[in-house]
Amino acid sequence: MRTTLRVNNTTHDLWVDSRLTLLDALRDVLDLTGTKKGCDQGACGACTVIIDGERVLSCLTLAAACEGQHIVTIEGLAKGGELHPMQAAFLHCDGFQCGYCTPGQILSAICAVQEVYAGVPSHVTRDVRQTVDAATLSDEEIRERMSGNLCRCAAYPNIVAAVRQVLSSEAHSEVEEPALSGVGRA
Amino acid sequence: MNAFTFQRPTGVADAASGMAARPGAMFLAGGTTLVDLMKVDVLTPDTVVDVRHLGLSSIDVSDDAIVIGATVTNSQLAWHPVVRDRFPVLSEAILSGATTQIRNMATVAGNILQRTRCPYFRDVHASCNRRQPGSGCDAIDGFNRGHAVLGVSEHCIATHPSDMCVALGVLDAVVHTVRADGSARAIPFAEFHRAPGNTPHLEVALEHAELITHLVIPQLPAARRSHYLKVRDRASYEFALASAAVVLDLDGDTIRAARLGLGGIATRPWRAHETEQFLIGRTASDQTFRDAAEIALTEAVGRAHNHFKIELAKRTVVRACAIARDLNI
């Protein structure tokens, strides 16, 4: 079937099998191999991409269902050779070992930071009525918000440090479209 | 994965009628259940109908109710300020499930149609009456540590996996649908999911091609004092071993009314009506909650590996009730 994928601001007209997942489309059709295939069943988070400002799993997303949406992958973050602040923070904090989960971790972390700045609660937020505050956010909150990204090398302490570094800086909102597009709609 | 035709209708009537002529068709929303189970050949639709472009993705708030579109995502619902304020039990239940990535994809209608995580259901080489009627149940004499103790039958002991549904149950949500002939109906949440009985493959009260359009949660002032407690093997990203959703309406130390739902231990989202009746008029003490928990689990049936869930569920009830009682509201 014919479909159109808009990835990192580039539109691709494609003939695809309806069974093709977004993950396989990115890697095998568009040669964007930065997005990684870990479990391929929604358990590990290595395939995380950002669609219309929200982090999702590309392995459980059909490519054909993405028409009209904007997909951001790890290849779309750096601007002209300048790393995204979250990429720089992962480097600075040594937030990886083998690196296989890192693209998914970074995309997930960017959205996690935006969600914190939007004030929305997580499972470990003591009172869901309250608005969380980036300045006082606990490590437990960061871990919970990043729990969808597994790291078999267990680089977790440094991943938490990288997220903390971006949370504490001014450079937290660098993805084109705002996350949480539906939040607060009443 | 079996081959299928992909359809993307833009109107509710088109979605339902397009599906009616194809008995092998299924609706697709977030895909977190359907695509997952298609990959392992447990679900083999010949047509997949994407319902995310039908205009069913808004949350409308009034003084009487909250109306939630079928394709509102779990994240949108959990993070909505009015849901957090009026129905904290619902936000908490949703946020305790899965991960942000999955909650950003999964929809409200998809969640209430979520399939069991029973490993024998997910393995096409195993016997499973739910997946293949009459084939038997490998869980009853197999590895059943995660399986249900309430609402079970000799044909199926699969646990209903949803946290959200336990909260929707205690909030008396109503599921609104449209059928292929265009007629609409409203299904009370308590009548939506079926216990397995002799027909475990019949899980919900929907007909083929019947489309969920929205859910309505009626206003319930007492729900401001509510809590969802989930107990599991890991701190995050794991299904419940036991969970409890509690709403307490207190007059000082006395319980005016209570609602109690249980998750992780039952074949369907579980509502403990007898226990709620018991609580009315009693003092909100830990002893009362323990007595209530005993009633809630009276009919529990344990198997080789899941007996521990019966006591675990009782303690979960006691703690959830105590937390709700002690909320500073």
Chai-1 contact restraints between the chains, C-beta under 6 A:
chainA,res_idxA,chainB,res_idxB,connection_type,confidence,min_distance_angstrom,max_distance_angstrom,comment,restraint_id
A,S18,B,F4,contact,1.0,0.0,6.0,A-B,restraint_1
A,S18,B,F6,contact,1.0,0.0,6.0,A-B,restraint_2
A,R19,B,M1,contact,1.0,0.0,6.0,A-B,restraint_3
A,G42,B,D36,contact,1.0,0.0,6.0,A-B,restraint_4
A,T48,B,Q101,contact,1.0,0.0,6.0,A-B,restraint_5
A,E54,B,N104,contact,1.0,0.0,6.0,A-B,restraint_6
A,R55,B,Q101,contact,1.0,0.0,6.0,A-B,restraint_7
A,V56,B,Q101,contact,1.0,0.0,6.0,A-B,restraint_8
A,V56,B,N104,contact,1.0,0.0,6.0,A-B,restraint_9
A,V56,B,M105,contact,1.0,0.0,6.0,A-B,restraint_10
A,L57,B,Q101,contact,1.0,0.0,6.0,A-B,restraint_11
A,L60,B,G31,contact,1.0,0.0,6.0,A-B,restraint_12
A,L60,B,T32,contact,1.0,0.0,6.0,A-B,restraint_13
A,L60,B,V35,contact,1.0,0.0,6.0,A-B,restraint_14
A,L60,B,D36,contact,1.0,0.0,6.0,A-B,restraint_15
A,A64,B,F6,contact,1.0,0.0,6.0,A-B,restraint_16
A,A65,B,D50,contact,1.0,0.0,6.0,A-B,restraint_17
A,V120,B,W79,contact,1.0,0.0,6.0,A-B,restraint_18
A,H123,B,L95,contact,1.0,0.0,6.0,A-B,restraint_19
A,H123,B,S96,contact,1.0,0.0,6.0,A-B,restraint_20
A,V128,B,R84,contact,1.0,0.0,6.0,A-B,restraint_21
A,V128,B,P88,contact,1.0,0.0,6.0,A-B,restraint_22
A,V128,B,S91,contact,1.0,0.0,6.0,A-B,restraint_23
A,V128,B,E92,contact,1.0,0.0,6.0,A-B,restraint_24
A,R129,B,R84,contact,1.0,0.0,6.0,A-B,restraint_25
A,R129,B,D85,contact,1.0,0.0,6.0,A-B,restraint_26
A,E144,B,S236,contact,1.0,0.0,6.0,A-B,restraint_27
A,S147,B,T99,contact,1.0,0.0,6.0,A-B,restraint_28
A,S147,B,S236,contact,1.0,0.0,6.0,A-B,restraint_29
A,S147,B,Y237,contact,1.0,0.0,6.0,A-B,restraint_30
A,G148,B,T99,contact,1.0,0.0,6.0,A-B,restraint_31
A,G148,B,T100,contact,1.0,0.0,6.0,A-B,restraint_32
A,G148,B,Q101,contact,1.0,0.0,6.0,A-B,restraint_33
A,G182,B,Q76,contact,1.0,0.0,6.0,A-B,restraint_34
A,V183,B,W79,contact,1.0,0.0,6.0,A-B,restraint_35
A,R185,B,I59,contact,1.0,0.0,6.0,A-B,restraint_36
A,A186,B,V61,contact,1.0,0.0,6.0,A-B,restraint_37
